[in-house]
Amino acid sequence: MCLGSKILNKVFFYRRDFSFITMASRDHSGLTRQLLDFQHDTVDAVGAEHDPFMELKARFMDFKQRNYVENFSNYQSLAEQQTPKFMVVACADSRVCPTGILGFQPGEAFTVRNIANLVPPYEHGGSETSAALEFAVNTLQVENVLVVGHSRCGGIQALMSMKDDSTSGSFIKNWVSISKSARLSTKAAAGNLSFEMQCKHCEKESINSSLLNLLTYPWIKKRVNEGTLNLHGGYYNFIDCTFEKWTLVYREGLEGGSKYAIKNRSTWS
């Protein structure tokens, strides 16, 4: 075979392989078929010692033996239905896992995590957070919604770094701008403090902003008024490992003419 034919042959195979990858990436059913055809317990020895999933596999197998097998009947019940008492809105930060911090067991907390643990107002329209709230409140009928913020939140730092009139193509900045009211309140209350202290103030201010945003959802407000749903804030400080918890009270004619108040505030340390 001449050199030109060899080159054309290679180009053909490269194109064929590339077209397969492109087609598979667009056709999710093709990817699913590959998963179904996969032979279990096969291991690619090349580079296995550097595979980060080997550690995850070991952890999974430990979980299966220590949790699933020993609590088999409970997991079978969970396979049929879930009846969590809590809906948790937490940050996506890798240091802040609500299950790890608060010890939630499978089936106890329906959880959504996003940048800076924000709840957009009802008028904001659809999002993964509002969809999760709708399912948790209307279908699962949770009794508590807990918004958990935390120390040194990168999303809050991005919020506090924004200019008042700035427009950005950044997904992060567009998302955290949901809590601009918390930023303005922080500037008014703590504008004379260092940037770090302003962020710390805003981390808690944004939690309360999210709690108030929860009440813009008609079905949440209705259940709060009926006394079947409670709204809570939580703040995890991973620097000194403390957790603050409080409950939002909402009703007409509270003392001072406000509709909102904080109760049952406590610090766990």
C-alpha positions in Angstrom: 0.0 0.0 0.0 1.4 3.4 -1.0 2.0 6.2 1.5 -0.9 8.2 0.2 -3.3 5.3 0.6 -2.1 4.8 4.2 -2.7 8.4 5.0 -6.2 8.3 3.5 -6.9 5.2 5.4 -6.0 6.8 8.7 -8.0 9.9 7.9 -11.0 7.7 7.2 -10.7 5.8 10.5 -10.2 9.1 12.4 -13.3 10.6 10.8 -15.3 7.4 11.4 -14.3 7.4 15.1 -14.9 11.1 15.5 -18.4 10.8 13.8 -19.3 8.0 16.3 -18.3 10.1 19.3 -20.2 13.1 17.9 -23.3 11.0 17.2 -23.1 9.4 20.7 -22.8 12.7 22.4 -25.9 13.9 20.7 -27.9 10.7 21.0 -28.3 10.0 24.7 -30.2 6.8 23.9 -27.0 5.5 22.3 -25.0 6.2 25.5 -27.7 4.5 27.5 -27.4 1.4 25.3 -23.7 1.4 25.9 -24.3 1.4 29.7 -26.8 -1.5 29.4 -24.4 -3.5 27.3 -21.5 -2.9 29.8 -20.1 -6.0 31.4 -19.9 -5.5 35.1 -16.8 -6.0 37.2 -14.5 -5.4 34.3 -11.5 -3.2 35.2 -9.2 -1.3 32.9 -5.8 -2.1 34.4 -4.1 0.8 32.6 -3.9 3.8 35.0 -6.1 2.0 37.6 -3.7 3.0 40.4 -4.5 6.7 39.6 -8.2 6.3 39.3 -10.0 8.5 41.9 -13.0 6.3 41.7 -11.2 3.4 43.3 -11.4 5.1 46.6 -15.1 5.9 46.0 -15.7 2.3 45.1 -14.2 1.2 48.4 -16.3 3.7 50.3 -19.4 2.6 48.5 -18.8 -1.1 49.3 -18.2 -0.1 53.0 -21.5 1.8 52.9 -23.3 -1.2 51.4 -22.0 -3.5 54.2 -22.3 -1.2 57.1 -25.5 0.6 56.2 -27.6 -1.0 53.5 -27.2 -4.6 54.5 -27.5 -3.9 58.3 -30.6 -1.7 57.7 -32.1 -3.7 54.8 -35.7 -3.4 55.8 -35.4 0.4 56.2 -33.9 0.7 52.7 -36.6 -1.5 51.2 -39.3 0.9 52.7 -37.4 3.9 51.3 -37.5 2.2 47.9 -41.3 2.3 48.0 -41.7 6.0 49.2 -40.0 8.9 50.9 -41.5 11.0 53.7 -38.9 13.5 54.7 -39.6 16.0 57.5 -37.1 18.5 56.1 -36.5 20.3 52.9 -32.9 21.7 53.0 -31.5 24.5 50.8 -27.7 24.4 51.2 -24.6 25.7 49.4 -22.8 23.7 46.8 -19.5 24.3 48.6 -17.6 21.1 49.1 -17.0 21.9 52.7 -20.7 22.2 53.6 -22.6 18.9 53.3 -25.8 19.2 55.3 -26.0 15.4 55.6 -22.5 15.3 57.2 -23.0 18.3 59.4 -26.5 17.5 60.7 -26.4 13.7 60.5 -29.4 13.3 58.2 -30.2 9.7 57.5 -31.5 8.5 54.1 -35.1 9.6 53.7 -35.0 12.4 56.3 -34.1 15.4 54.2 -35.0 16.4 50.6 -32.0 18.6 49.7 -31.1 21.0 46.9 -27.7 22.7 46.8 -26.8 25.8 44.8 -24.3 28.6 44.8 -24.7 30.6 48.1 -27.7 28.6 49.2 -30.1 31.1 47.6 -33.9 30.9 47.2 -35.0 33.0 44.3 -38.4 34.9 44.6 -41.4 33.3 43.0 -41.4 36.0 40.3 -38.0 34.9 39.2 -39.6 32.0 37.4 -38.5 28.4 37.1 -35.2 27.1 38.5 -34.0 23.9 39.9 -34.4 25.3 43.4 -38.0 26.4 42.9 -38.8 23.1 41.3 -37.3 21.3 44.3 -39.4 23.5 46.7 -42.5 22.8 44.7 -42.0 19.0 44.9 -41.0 19.0 48.6 -43.8 21.2 49.8 -46.7 20.2 47.5 -45.9 16.5 46.9 -43.8 15.3 49.9 -45.5 17.8 52.2 -42.4 18.4 54.3 -43.0 20.1 57.7 -39.8 22.2 57.7 -37.8 24.2 55.2 -34.2 24.9 56.4 -31.9 27.3 54.5 -28.3 26.7 55.5 -25.6 29.3 55.0 -21.9 29.1 56.0 -18.7 30.9 56.7 -16.3 32.1 53.9 -18.9 31.5 51.2 -17.5 32.2 47.7 -20.9 33.1 46.3 -21.4 35.8 48.9 -17.9 37.1 48.2 -18.9 37.4 44.6 -22.1 39.2 45.5 -20.3 41.6 47.8 -17.7 42.3 45.1 -20.3 43.3 42.5 -20.7 46.9 41.4 -24.1 48.5 41.9 -24.7 49.0 38.2 -22.7 46.2 36.8 -23.9 43.8 34.1 -22.1 40.5 33.7 -22.1 37.5 31.4 -21.0 35.4 34.5 -23.5 32.7 35.5 -22.3 33.0 39.1 -22.8 36.8 39.3 -26.2 36.6 37.5 -27.3 34.0 40.0 -26.1 35.7 43.2 -27.6 39.0 42.1 -30.9 37.4 43.3 -29.7 38.5 46.8 -28.8 42.1 45.9 -31.2 43.3 48.7 -29.0 41.4 51.2 -25.9 43.2 49.8 -27.6 46.6 50.1 -28.7 45.9 53.7 -25.1 44.7 54.5 -23.6 47.9 53.0 -26.0 50.0 55.1 -25.4 48.1 58.3 -21.7 47.1 58.0 -20.3 49.2 55.3 -17.6 50.7 57.6 -16.2 47.2 58.4 -13.6 45.2 56.5 -14.6 43.3 53.4 -14.3 40.0 55.3 -16.6 41.2 58.0 -19.1 42.5 55.5 -19.2 39.1 53.8 -19.8 37.5 57.2 -22.7 39.8 57.8 -24.1 39.2 54.4 -23.8 35.4 54.8 -26.5 35.6 57.4 -28.4 38.5 55.8 -28.8 36.5 52.6 -30.3 33.6 54.6 -33.0 35.8 55.9 -33.5 37.2 52.4 -34.1 33.7 51.2 -36.5 33.0 54.0 -38.5 36.0 53.0 -38.4 34.9 49.4 -39.9 31.6 50.4 -43.0 33.5 51.4 -43.4 34.8 47.9 -44.4 31.3 46.8 -48.2 31.1 47.3 -48.3 27.5 48.3 -45.5 28.0 50.9 -47.2 31.1 52.3 -50.5 29.2 52.5 -49.0 26.3 54.5 -47.1 28.7 56.8 -50.3 30.5 57.6 -52.0 27.2 58.2 -49.3 26.2 60.6 -48.3 23.1 58.7 -45.0 24.4 57.5 -42.1 26.1 59.4 -39.3 28.1 57.9 -35.8 28.0 59.5 -32.4 29.5 59.0 -29.1 27.9 59.8 -25.5 29.1 59.7 -22.6 26.7 59.8 -19.2 28.2 60.8 -16.6 25.6 59.8 -13.8 27.7 61.2 -14.8 27.0 64.8 -17.4 24.3 64.1 -20.5 26.1 65.4 -24.1 26.1 64.1 -26.7 28.8 64.6 -30.3 28.0 64.1 -33.4 30.2 64.1 -37.1 30.2 63.0 -38.9 32.8 61.0 -42.3 33.8 62.3 -44.8 35.2 59.8 -48.2 36.6 60.6 -50.2 39.8 60.5 -50.1 42.2 63.4 -46.9 41.2 65.1 -45.5 43.6 67.8 -44.1 46.7 66.2 -46.4 46.4 63.1 -44.1 44.0 61.3 -45.2 40.7 59.7 -41.9 39.0 60.5 -39.9 38.0 63.6 -37.2 35.6 64.7 -37.8 33.0 67.4 -36.1 29.9 68.8 -32.6 31.2 68.1 -29.8 29.1 69.4 -26.1 28.3 68.9 -24.8 24.8 69.0 -21.1 24.7 69.9 
